[in-house]
Amino acid sequence: MDAISIIIQLSFFFWGYINPKKAGWAMLFLFPLLYPANFVIIPADILLLNIDRVAFAVAIGIHLRYKEKIKIKYLFKDSFIVTFILFSLFIVLVSLDDRLINILFSYLPNIYLSLILGFTLIKSQKDIERLLKIFMSHAALFSTFIILESFTDLNINILARELNPNFYELNYKLDLRSGYFRASGFDGNAVQTAYRLSFLFPLVLWFTTNSRKNLLKILPISLVLISFILLQSRAGFIGLFIAIIFLLLQLAKTKSVNIIRTFKLLLIFIIAGLIVLFFIPTVGQIFFSFLDYLQSGQSYQQVEMKTDRIPQAISYFFQNPFAGYGSPQFVYYKVMMTDDIPSPLIYLLSGGILLLLLFLLWVILMPLNMLQISKKKIINSRESEMFVFIAAAFIGGLIPLFSNWQERHIPAMLILFSASLKYFYVRKSLSQGDN
């Protein structure tokens, strides 16, 4: 099966090389959409075929086709990109003992294609706005499947696994919170799906401010808000709340956006929320039950269980403060023996204080660099607003990492960052009169 997988991947490589625009945009839509479900097309011992491998093959083909034009050197001029690459290389170093195959055939290829794919294809404002609309459509699709899973027998994650030729019987556990079922969504986990939607929601708001159709202004926001309620993720709600506050504050003082426009955005958000809560009774009941749950002793007990792990993690750190204990996966499942611990602690135990510092640095630089771009003199008013929404999306996706180590949405964030960076350099080149 490895041979068949290699042949198919080569065909996608040639597709990317021969028709880079069509193949690239297809992957920009399909990779972030299907990656969470981890759908395996063809099983194999090493080079199994899934959307990751398909997108990786296409990205290499596009890179080779455009190698003289894409000016990849600009990627390495950005402080976030450099810091994230150093962080990733550190992860590779500490993971060599127990996860070499995964590192070589999944981790590194995913980082490469996430940085290259968007950076290669973005050439104009139309392109970057097209990518933002793709992410908005992903949010609507993810939300639709969450709603279907909550009220029907459809479970997209189990369906993807059943289509896998290597399907194994799942020990499916019914997830309940505040007395109601929690959907798992594309990611197969309510927490991971909530983190992804927390990242995508500001992009849905961007679409709202740029849509001329009233129904389209309300529908995507309503779908995502319903999904957030059905997922019942505390960290997801916190990420969403902080992202919205950040967005409103930045829009209020951005050179291009007046206070009336900011107020309209807030009003649309409030109207969509009221529609969801009071015109869809079951969703409203779940929301208010979730609020009661947050104030209940059960919620406090779960938070205490999480915080009780922190002293244990700190004690492990002081026993080995610089070298760490191995790959993040080993720390997560073997050292801490839990599935509920914040990302900073995972990296602190994995690679010591240096890996933690690199993690914290790129977390800060990711939204900060977008915000700095929004204030550049060469950026016009529409572009400035767009970069603020993108920065808010990064805030929404990063804040939940301080609650739990669930990072399957990071590749999508890297695609958006590298594409935004490329657009900035295109805009800079045009402003300077370069060809």
N, C-alpha and C positions, 0 to 999 in steps of 0.2 A: 504493500500500500504506500510505502514511502516513495517508490518510483512514480506511481500515478500522481501522488501529491506534488512531487517535483515537476512533472510534466505540466500539470495544470498551472502551477505557480509561474513557470516559464512563459506560458501563454499569456498570463496576466502581465508579466514583465514586458513582453513585446507589445501588448495592447497599450500599456502606459507609454512606451517609447514611440509607437507609431501614431497613436491618437491621444496625446497627453492631456488635452483639454477635456475631452469627453470622459476619459478614464479617470482623470483626477477629480472632476466634480462628482462623478459617481461614487468615488471612495469618500469624498468629503461628506456625502450624504449617508452612505451605508456604514462606514466604519464607526463613527460615534453612535449610530443608531443600534447596530447589531452587536457591538463589542460587549455591552453589559450582559447580554444573554449567553455569550460564549458558545454560540452554536457551532458545532463541528460538522463540516460538510463531508470530509473524508477522513476516517481515522487512520493513524499511522503511529509507528513506534516513536519517531522523533519529529518528523516534519508533517504533523497532522495539518489538514487544510481547514482553516476557519477564516473569518473575516480579517483577523489580524494579519495572517500570512498573505492573503489576497491583496490587502491594502499595502503591505510592505513591498510586495513584488511590483505593484503599480508605481509606488513612490520611487523605487530605484530606477525604473524605466523612465519616468518623468525627469528625474534628476539628471540622468545621463543625456537625455534629449536636450535639456535646457542648461546644461552645466556651464556654458559660456555666457548665459544671459541672466541667471538668477542672482548672481552676486551674493553667494552664501556667506561671504566675509562679513556682511552686515549683521548677520545673526550674532556673531561673536563680539559685536560692538556693544551689545546690550548687557547691562549688569545682571539682569534677572537670568538671561540665557546662560551666561558664563557660570553664575552661581548654581543654577539648576544642573548643569552638566557636571560640575565638580561634585555636587551632592550625589548625582547618579553614579559617577565613577566610584565614589566612596561606598555606595550600596553594592556595586559590583565587587569591590574588594572584600567586604565583610561577608559576602554571600558565596564566595568561591567554594568553600568546603562542603556545603550542603545543598546548593541550588544552582550549580554550574549550568546544567542543561536548560533550566528555566531562564537563567540570565542570558544565555547566548541566543536562544531561539524565541524568547517572548519579551523579556524586559527591555533589552537594548533595541531590538527591531521596533517595538512600540514607541520608544522615545524618538528614534530616528524618524519614523514616518510622521509622528505627531508634530515634530518641528519642521520637517521638510515639506510636507504635503500642502499645508496652507501657505507657507512662505513662497513656494514655487508658483502657485496658481493665481495669487492675488496681483492684479495689474491696474486696477482702477477702483473708483468709489463704487461703481456698480457691482464689482466683484465682492468687495467686503460686505456690502449690504445684502448681496445674495447669500453669503455665508451666514449672516445674522438671521436671515429668514429661514434658512435650513435649520438652525438651532431652535428657532421658534417652533417650527413644525415638529421637531423632535419632542419638545416640551408638550405639545398638544397630543402627539401620539403616545408618549409615555403616560400622560394623564388619562387618556382614553382607555388604555389597557388596565390601568389601576382601577378605574371606575367599573369596567367590565368584570375584572377579577373580584371586586367587592360585592357585586350584585348578580353575578352569573357564575357558572362553573368554569369559565375560561381562566386559565392560568398560563400566561405567555412563557414564563420561565420553565415550567414543567413541560409545556408543549415543545419548546426548543430542545430540551433534554431527551424527550421521547423520540424526536426526529434524529437524534444523534445515533449513528450506527453502533457506538460503544455504550448505549444506554444501560444504566444500572438502576435497579429499583430504589427509588428515593424513600427515605424515612421522613415523610413530610409531617411537619409538626404545625398544628393550627396555632397561629400567633394571635393572641388576644390582648387588648389593652382597653382599659376603662369599660370592659364588658362587651366590646365590639371587635370584630375581626379586623386584623391589619393586613392589607394587601402587600405583596412583595414586589410586584412590578417587574420590569425588564431585568433588573439587577438580581432578582431572586431574594431580595432582602429589603425590608421596609426602610431600614436606616440608610443603606446605600442609595436607594431610589430617592429618598428625601433629600440627601445631600446633592444629588444630581439636579433635582428640580430647584433647589436653592440657588444653584449656579445659573440655571437656565431662566429663572423667573425675571431678573432684570432685563434680559434680552427680549422676553415676551412684552415687557413694558415698553422697551424701545420700539418694537413693532407696533404697539398700541398708539404711541405718539406720532407714528409715521403712516398710519393707516387712515384712509379717507372713508372707509366703510364702517358705519356705526356698529353693525353686528360683529364684525371682525375685531372691533375694539374691545368688546366685552367677552366674547366667546373664549378666546385662548386664556385670558386671565381667570375666568370662571372655572375652566377645566383644571387649571393648575391649582387654584385655591381649593377646589373640591378634593383633589388628590392629596394635597398637604394635610387636609383634615382626616382623610381616610388612612393615611400613613401614620398619623399620630406620633411624629418624631419630635421630641423636645429640642434636640440640637438643630434639626431642620428648620423649625419655627424660629429659633434664635438667629440662625444664619440668615433667614429670610428677613427678619425684623431689622437686623443690623444693616443688611444690604440696602433696604428701603430707606432707612434713616440716612445712611451715607449718601445715597443717590439724591434724595431731596435736598440735603444740605449743600452738596456740590452743585446741583442744578441751580439752586437759589443764588449762588455767587459766581456762576460761570458767566463769562462775558456775553454769551449768546442767548441766554435763557432768562426771560423775565419771570417775575414772581407769579403772574397770572397763568403762564404755561405750566409752571410747577404745581400750582394749586389745581389746575385741571387734571393733571396726572394723578394727584392724590385723590381727587374727587372720583375719577374713574375707578381707581383701586377700591375705594370705599363702597361705591355703588355695586361693583362686582361682588364684593364680600357680602353685602346685604342681600343681594339676589340669591347667593349660594345658601346663606344661613336661614333665610325666612321663606324662600319659595321652594326649597328642596328639604322637606321635613326630616328625612332620615339623616342627611348630612348635618343639619342643624343639631339634631339630637346627639350625634357623635361628637360634634365640636364642644357642646356644653358639657357632655359627660367627660370629655378629655380635660376640660378646664377643672372639673371637680376632681378628676384623677390627679392633676398636677398639685392640688392642694391636699391630697389625701396622704395618709401615712404610708401607703404602698409606694407612691412615687418617691417620697423622701427616703424610704428604705432602699430603693434601687439606686438613688443618687449616692447614698451613704456607702453602698457596696462598691460603687465605682471609686469614690474618694478614699475608701479604706485600702484600695490597692496602691495608692500613691506612696504611702510610707514604705510599703514592701518594695516597690520599684526603686525608691531612693536608696534603700539599704543595699539592694543589688548593685546600684550604681557605685556607691562608695567602696564596695568590694573590688570593683574593676572599673575605675572611672575613665580610663583613656582607651583601652583596647576594645571594650565591649564584649558581647557574648556571641556574636554571629549575625546571620541574616535577620532582617526584621521579622520574617515569617517564623524563624526559630524562636525569637524573643516572644513573639505574640502568642504562639501556641504551646511552646515548651517551657520557657522561662517563667512567664506570667500565667500560663495555663488559663487563658480567658479569651473571650471574644468581645471584650468591652473595656478598652483602655485607650487613652488619647494618643494621637500620633507623636507628639513631642516626647512622651515617655518611651515609646517604642524605639525611636531613633537615639535617644539618650542611652538606652541599654544596648542597642545594636552596635553603635560605633563610638560611644562615649561622647564627651562634651563637644568635640569638633563636629561630629555629624549633626548633633542637635543645633549647633550654631548655624551650620549651613542650611538646615531645614528652616529655621526661624528667619534667616536672611532672605531666602527666596520667597517665603510666604509674604514678607513685607514688600519686597521689590515687585512682585507680580502686579498688584493693583497700583502701587505707587508709580511705577514707570508708565502705566497707561494714563494715570492722572497727570503726570508731567507732560506727556505728549499732548494731552487735551489743551494745555496752556501755551503751546508753542505758537509763535507769531505767524508761522506759515499755515496754521490750521484755521480753516474758516469756521463759521458759527455752527453749521450742521455737523461738521466733522468733530468739533469740540464736544458737542452734546453726545455724539455717538461714542467717543472714547470714554466719557464719564459713565455711560451705561455699561460699557465693557468692564471698566474698573469695578463698578458695583457688582457685576456678575462674578468677578474673581473674589470679591469680599464674601459674597453669598456662598461660594463653593469652598472657601478656605476656613471660615470661622468654625464650621462643624468638625473640622479635623481636630480641634482642641477638646472634643468630647469623645471621639472614637476613631480608630484607625480603619477608615473605610474610604478608599481613594480611587475607586474605579472610574470616577469622573475626571481624574487628572489629565488623561490623554486628550479629552475634548477641550479642556482648558488650555492645554499646550497648543493645540491646533488654532484656537482663537487668538492666543497671544502672538504666535509667530505670524499668522495672517495679518493681524493688526499692525505688527511691527513692519512687515513688508509694505503695507499700504502707506504707513508713515514715510518710509524711504522713497516710495513712488511719488508721494505728494511733495516731499522735499526736493526730489530731482526735478519735478515739473516747475516748482517755484523758482528754482535756480536756472531754468532754461536748458536743462540737460536733455539729451535725446535718449 
